[in-house]
């Protein structure tokens, strides 16, 4: 009897040693899948912010947004009549949406500037090859912005620049109006032959159309609004511009 018990004990030990242990996937620090937790917005499993509030995604100052920053810049500088819009589509290139950009601009998501056709034409030293064509090169800050967007994955992302309350108090020309005009208007309305004879490359031209009523008129039209070819400015941006104009369009 004692011999049988001993043999049974040995068998149990042997089976416990020979049975494969359960395999577990290594856990990430903190547990769970990596998520983007910008502001109050949870992210999906690949790090893209998800809007669960209906108010849009909170803007992250360390992120470059295609819909807010890159597309308006490209439309303003590249899609005017005779260039890369859906009607003229010079050289087969259309730059009016994320989908058309990726479909018609070769290697636009590559980080190699010698292969990325968008960055290559923006950086070209030859004025006959450089874009925007027949215009001064884009400011280095704008080129850096496009480069940052590509380096961050060239995503079709966007955010709500006016998340929360719309602050129309003390709207400044330097902090708000000038960057807005530079990104969305100046591509067409600058240079030696600005469209419509309206030059918005400086404060004087911007103030002139603000004070004569043209600025508010063209951005609030229900059709053919400005920026031409771009998305209509959101209500908060319009309210901020109106507040600045009502204050006398100061160079503040």
N, C-alpha and C positions, 0 to 999 in steps of 0.2 A: 504493500500500500504506500509506504513511504517512497519506494522507488518510482511508482506511478506519479505521485505528486511532484517529485523532483523533475521528472521528464516533462510534465505539463507546464511547470514553471519555466523551464528552459525553452519550450516551444513558444510560450507567450512572449518571452523576451526576444526571441529570434524574429517573430512576426512584427513586433513593434519596431525593431531596427530595420527591417527590410521593407516596410510599407513606405511608399513615397510620401514626403511631407507636402502639405498644401502650398501652392505657389501663389504669391500675392504680387500684384504690380507695385513697383516702388511708388510711394506717395510723394506728391509735390509738397514743398514747404508750405505749411498752412493748410494743406489738405485741399482736395477738389481740383477742378480744372482751372487753368489760369484765366482770369477775366479782367476786362478793362473796367475799372471802377471810377472813371472820370466823374467828378461832381457827384450827383445823386443818381447817376444812370448806371445800372448793371450792364455788364458786357456779355457778349456771346462767347462761345468756347474758343474763338480765334482772336479775341481781343477787340472786336468792333463794338463801340458803344451802341446800346439799344435804348430807344426811347420808350419808356413805359408810362409816361405822364401825359403825352399828347402835347407837350410844350417844346419838344425838340431836345437835342442833346446839348448839355452844357459845354461851352467852348473850353478846350484845354490850351493854355498859352504855349505849350511845348509841341502841339500838333498842328500840322498844316492841313487845311481843309479844302478839298477840291471845289465844292459847290460855293463856298464863301469867298475863297481867295484866288484859286487858280483859274477856274472857268471865267469869272468876270474879267480877269486880266487878259486871258487869251482872246475872248470875244472882243474886248475893247481894242486890242492891238492887231488882231489877225483876221477878223471876220467881216471887215467893212466891205462895201461894194467893190467888186473886182478881185477880191482876195479869197479867203478860205471859208466861205459860207456855203449854204446848201444850194444856192443858185449858181454861183460862179465856180466854186470848188476848184481853184487853181491847182494844177498838177494832181488833181484827184484828192486833194486834202480838204477835209471839212473839220473845222474846229468850233463846233457849236454845242457839243454835248460830250459827256464822258465816253459814250459808246462810239460816236463818230471819231473822236480823238484816237482811241485805241485801234479803231478799224482802219484808219487812213494814214496815221503817222507811224512810220517804221520804228520798231523797237522803243516805243515811247516809255516803256516801263523799266528799261535797262539802266543800270547804274554806270555803265561805260559810256562816257560822253562822246567817244569816237563812233560808237554804234547807235546811240540814241539820236534819232534824226531831229527831234525837237530841240534838244540841248545843243546839238551840232550847229544848227542854223542860227540859234540865238547867240552863240559864242564866236561865230565865224568872223574873221578879220576883214574879209572881202565884202564891201558894201553891196556888191551885186549878188552875193550869195546869202548874206545875213538877213534875218527876219527880225523885226518887221521890215518889209521891203520899202526902200526909198524913204526911210525914216531914221532918226537916230537910234542907236541900240537901246534896248531896254536898260533901265537903271540897274546897277549891280544888285541892289536890294531885291528887286523883282526877280532877277535871274536866280538869286540865292533861294528865294521862296519856292520857285518851281523846282529847283534842284532838291530842296528839302522834302518837298512832297513826293518826288520820285524815290528818294532814299528811304522814306518812311513807308514805302510799299505801293505808291501810286494808287491809292484807294479812291473809290467814289464815295467820299465821306463829306459830311456837312455838320454844322452845329447851329444852335440858336444864339446869335450874337447878342440878343436882347432878352436872354433868359430871365424870367422874373419880371419885375416892374420896369416900365419904359421910362428911363430918366431923361427928361427934357430940360433939366435945370443946368444952366451954364454950359450949353453945348459950345465947344470950341472949334475954331477953324483949324488950328494946328493938329489937335488930337482927333477930330472926327471928320470935318468936312474935307480937308485936303486929302487925307488917305482915301476917302471914299471916291473923290473925283479922280485921283490918280489911278485907282484900280478899275473904275467902271466907265470913265468918260474921256480921260485924257488921251487914250490911244487914238481916238477919232478926232478929238478937238485939240490938236496941238500940231506943231511942225510948221513948215512954210506955207502949206495950203490946208488949214484946218477945215473940217467939214462944216458947212453952213456959215463959214466965216467966223466961227466962234472958237476962240482960243482959251482953253481952260488950264493952261500950263502954269498959270500964276494966280495970285490973289485978285488982281484987278479984273481979269476976265471973269472969274468966278463970281465976284461981287456984282459985276454988271448984269449978268443974267439972273442973279438972285433978286436984285432990286427992281428989275423991269418986269418981273413976274414970269419969265420964261422957264426958270428952273422948276418951280412947282407945277407949272402947266404941263411940261413934257413928262414929268415923272408920275403924274396922277391921271394921265389920259387912259381911257379904257382900251384903246387900240393904238398901235404904233407908238408906244411909250418909249422913253429912254430909261436905261441904256438900250440902244438899238440892238436887237438880236439877243439880248440877255433877259434874265428873269426880272419881273417887275419888283421894284424895291418894296420891302415889307413895310407894314403900317408904322412900326416904331421908327424906322429910319426916316420915313417921310415926316413924321411928327418932329423928329430931332432937327431935320433940315428946316422945317417951317418955324420952329422955335428960334433957330439961329437967324433966319431971315427976318422974323418979326423983331428981333433984338437989334436990327440994323446991319446984319451981316458983318459983324466986327472981325478984324484980323486978330483974334485972341488965341 
